[in-house]
């Protein structure tokens, strides 16, 4: 299945003439900053079909004769082709907004061929500067990249609720370098369902999230600690666990961390461009240190003692075991150390430092997409 970039023209590839919004002469033609450099990289490095989709109000009428449109249009197509950027299709709607044509963005009348098993619309994007471009993304079942100079531009033409449209926007940026980086470093989103006779677990992880969590393991303090991973690691984490808490807490904690570790390993994929290593932080009386290496081998060094039997509803004897379970699933090394007098602060400090270490280690650099290893594999 092919992924597609549906790309608006005016205000996205070229600057939109500010007075009449009509590019009807070569004198008005001005390209968007950085667009050639990064569109060329997108075309050569990424696996997207490039499709231009543009509304040209009243094209072919006396107010906008076609002979004033095509010189600029042909110049744009030729200039991008010389940089290796070739549009497989160019779709132009010539109607006015009041005509309510099915072919006019945000409607999809020009794009019906893409609603087929040949195209992966879910992982495709619409790039544009108008809110109607983002509504087109919604109508296609794709995601939007909003080059928003004016977020209300086109708002008088939208047909869906504003919130529905906003929910489809994956990135808002007017910087083509940011757009390229976003497309190259696709979100690492994975999920797992792990059912045994002792636990039933569902976890969804987005390594490139914003700290949005939905966690329920049946153990309030464990939920609180997992929430630290998501919030301080800037990851979105959904965890739903139904475990045999009538027996004790062991299976719930162990199996959850094994599954979470396996998800990290899966989300990192080929590990190209990751930092690999990652933190220490103070929390009142406590100093917590966590170092990580996603090197492909599991190991845990643990230097933390707890004098209480439980913190909240969690046995302190499980703290070592849960991190050991994570390293087994994630195939990583962890070195954990904490000192202090408050037991709650010590374990919370460890989880926060763990989250920060994860955030550092999984970070990627789009300009250095190589493996951080002299072995040639991780």
N, C-alpha and C positions, 0 to 999 in steps of 0.2 A: 504494500500500500504506500502511495506517495504522499508525503507531507507537502503542503503548499504555503507559500507566502503570498497572500492577496494584498497587493500594494497600491495604495492610492497614489495619484500623481501630484496634483497641486497641493502644496503645503507639506509634502512628504518627500518626494524626490526633487521637486523644484519649488522655489518660493512662490507663494500665491500673490499675484499683483494686488496690492493693498486697497486700491480705489474701487475697481470694478470686479475683482476676483475672476478676471477673464484673461487668459494667456492667448492673445490674438496677434502677437507680433514677436519677431525675434528680439526686438529691443527690450521687451519685458521679460525675456527668459533669463532666469538666474537660478543656479542650482543650489540645493540645500547644503549647508556646510558639512563637510566630511563624507558626503553621500557616496562619492565615487570610490574612495579608499575602502570604506567598510562594506558597501554593496559588492565590490569586487571580492572581498574576503569571504563574504557570505556565499557568493556564487561558486567560488572555487573550493571552499573548505567544508561547506555544510550541504546536507542532502535535502534541499527543498526545491520544488518546482516554483518558478517565479511567474506570477500572473499580475498584470496591471489591471486595475478596476477603477474607472473614473467617471464621475458625473460631469457632463459638460452642458450646462443649462442652455437649451435652445440652439444647439449646434445645427447649422444648416438654415437658420432663419436669417432675416435681414439684419438682425441685431448681432448675429455671430456667424457670418458666412464661413463655409468650410475652407475656402481658400485662404482665410486668415489663421485657421487652426492648424492645418497640416504642416506648414513649414516648421513651426516650433515642435510639433509632435514628432515629426520625422527626425529632427535634430536631436531631440531627447533620446529616442530609441537608438539612433546611430552612435551618439556619444557614449551611452552605456555599453553598447555592443563592443565598442573599441576597448573597453575596460574588462571585457569578458563577461558582462552581465547581459544575458539574453532572456527576454520574456517569452515564455512558450505561448502565451495568449495575451491579447490586449482587448479588454472589454470596455466599450465606451457607451454610456447612456446619454442620449441627446435630449431628453425630455425636461420639462420644467417641473418644479415641485408640485404645483397645483394639479398636474395631470395624474398624479398618483399611479404612475406606471409600475408594473411589476418588475420592470427591468432596472428601475432606479434604486441605488443604494438608499436605505438599508435593506431593501427587498432583494431577493436572490434570483430574479428571473433570468439574468444573464449567466448565472452560474450553476444551472441545474445539472450539468454534466458531472459536477464534482460530488453530487450526492450519489455516489456509487461505491461498490466494494473496491474500486481501484484507488480510492483516496482516503487518507487518514485525516479527516477533518478535526477530530478531537485533538490531535497534536499539530494542527496547522494554526496559522496566525493571520490576522488582518492588521495591516499597518496603515494608520491614517491620522489626520489631524482634526477630524470632526467627530462629534459624538455619534453621528450616524454611521461612521466607519466601525465604531465599537459595537453599535447595534447590529451591523452586518455580521460581525464576529459571532454575536449571540445567535442570530438567525441561521448561521452556517453550522453552529455547534462547535465553533473554533474558539480561539482566545484572541484578545486584542492587545496591540502595542500602540499606545496613544501618544502621538507627538503633539502634545497639547500646548499650543501658545495661548489659546482661548478655550477653556473647557466648555463654554456655552455655545461654541460655534456649531451650528446645525441643530441646536436643541429644539427649534420650532418644527423639525421634521421627524423627530423620533416617535415611534409608535408603541414602544414598550415602556415599562416603568424604569425610572432612572436607576434604581437600585439593581434591577436585573441586568442592566447594561454595565454598571460599575463592577458587578460581580464577575463579568467576563474579561475585565482588563487585567492582564498579567504584568504589564509594565507601563509606566508613564515616564517618558523621557523625550527630550528634543535633541539628544546627543547620540549621533549614529554610532559612536564607539561603544556607548552603553547598550545600544540595541544589539550590536554584533556580539558583545560579551554575553548578554542575556541568552541569545539564541545558541551560541556555542556551548555555554555552560547550562544546559537544560536542567530544570529542577530534578533533583534526585528523590523521587517519591516511590516508596515501596510499601507493601503491606504483607501480612502473614496471618494465617489462621492455623493454630497449633492445638489440636485436641488430643487429650489422653484420658485415661480413666480417672486421673487426679485433677486435671485442670482443663478448662476450655478458654483459649486465649485468642484475641484478635488485636493486632497492633498495626497502625499505619504511621509511617515516619516520612517526613519531608525534611531532608537535611538542609534545605535552603529556604526554610520557612521564616516565621517572625515570632515564634514563641506561643502560638495558639495551641492550647492543650485541652483534651477531653479525656480524663483519666478516672477509672474506677476499678480498683483491684479487690475491693472489700476490706482493705487495710488502709485506714485514713493516713497514717504516718508515711506508709509506702507511697501512697498517692502524692503526698506533699513532696517527697523526695524526687519522684519521677517528674513532677511539675518543675522542679529546679532544673532538671536536665533540659527540658523544652525551653523554658524561659531564658535561662542564662546561656544556653547553647544556641539560641536563635533557631530552633527547630520546631516544627509542628508535630505534635505527638498525640495520637489517639490510642488509648490502652483500655481494653475491656477484658476483664478476667472473671471467670466463675470457677473458683477453686474449692478444694475440700477443706475449708477453714474449720469445719467441725472436727477434723483430725488435728491439724495445727497449721501454722503459717508457712512451713517449710516449702511445700510443693508450689504454692502460689508465687512466692518470691523467687525461688530457683527457676521455675519454668518461664516466668515472665522475663527474667534477665537473660536466659539462654535465647529466647525468641528475639528479644531486643538486640542482643549481640549479633544474631544471624541477620537481622534486618540491616544493621550497620554495615556488615560485610557485603551484603547484597547491594545496598545503595551506593557504596563506594565503587562498585564495578571494577573497571580496569585500573582505577586509582591514578590515572593520568592527571598531572597537574596539582595533586593535593600536597599540602604541606607535610603530611605524614606524622609529624611530631607535635606535640603540644605539651602547669599553671600553679601558681600558688596564690592564695589570698588569705587575708586576715578576716576573722569574724569575732569581734570583741576580744575575748581572752584566748581565742583559738587561732592557730596558724595551720592551715591545711594545704598540702602539696599533692598534686596529682600530675604525673607525667605519663604520656601515652605514646605508643609507637604502633601504627597500623602496618606492621611489617609482615603479616601473614602467619605469625606464630603466636600461640597463646602462652602467657606467663603473668603471674601476679606476685608482686612484692608488697607486703602489707606491714605497716608499722603504726598501729593505732590500737589503744586499749580502752575498754569501756568498763566502768565499775557498776553500772546499773544493769539489771537483767533485761529491762525493756525501756524503750523510749516511745512514748505513745503506745500503740498496739503492736510494735515491732520488736522482736527479740534482738538484742544487740549481738548475739552469737551469729546472726544471719548476715551482718554487714560484710564480713570477709567473704562469706559464701556467695552473696549476690554479685559482688564484683568478680569473683572467680568464675561464676557462671557466665557473666558478660564476656570475659576474655575468651572463654571456650567457644562461645558463639561467634564473636567478632574476629577471632584469630588476631588478637592484638596483645601487646605488652602493656601492663599497668604497673606503675610504682606509686603507692599511696602512703602518705605519712600525715599524721595529725597530732598536735599536742595542745593541751589546754585543760581547763578544769570543769567546764560546763559540757556535759555529755551531748545535749541537744545541739549546741553550737559546733561541736566537733564533727558530728555526722552530717549536719547540714552544710558545714564548711567543705567537707569532703565532696558532697554531691555538687555543690556550686563550682568547686575547683574542677571536678570531673567534667561538668558541662562546659566550662571555659576551655578545658583541654581538648574536648571533642570539637568545639567550634574552631579552634586554631588548627587542629590536625586535618579536618575535612575541607578547609578552605582551599579553593582552587584559583589559579591564575591563568586566564585565557591566553596569555602570551607565553606561557611556559608549560605547554601541555606535553610534558615528558614524565617518565616514571622516576620518582625520587629514590633510586636504588642503583648501586653499581653492579648488582647481580643480574639486572635485566628483568626481574620479576619480583612481585610481592605477593 
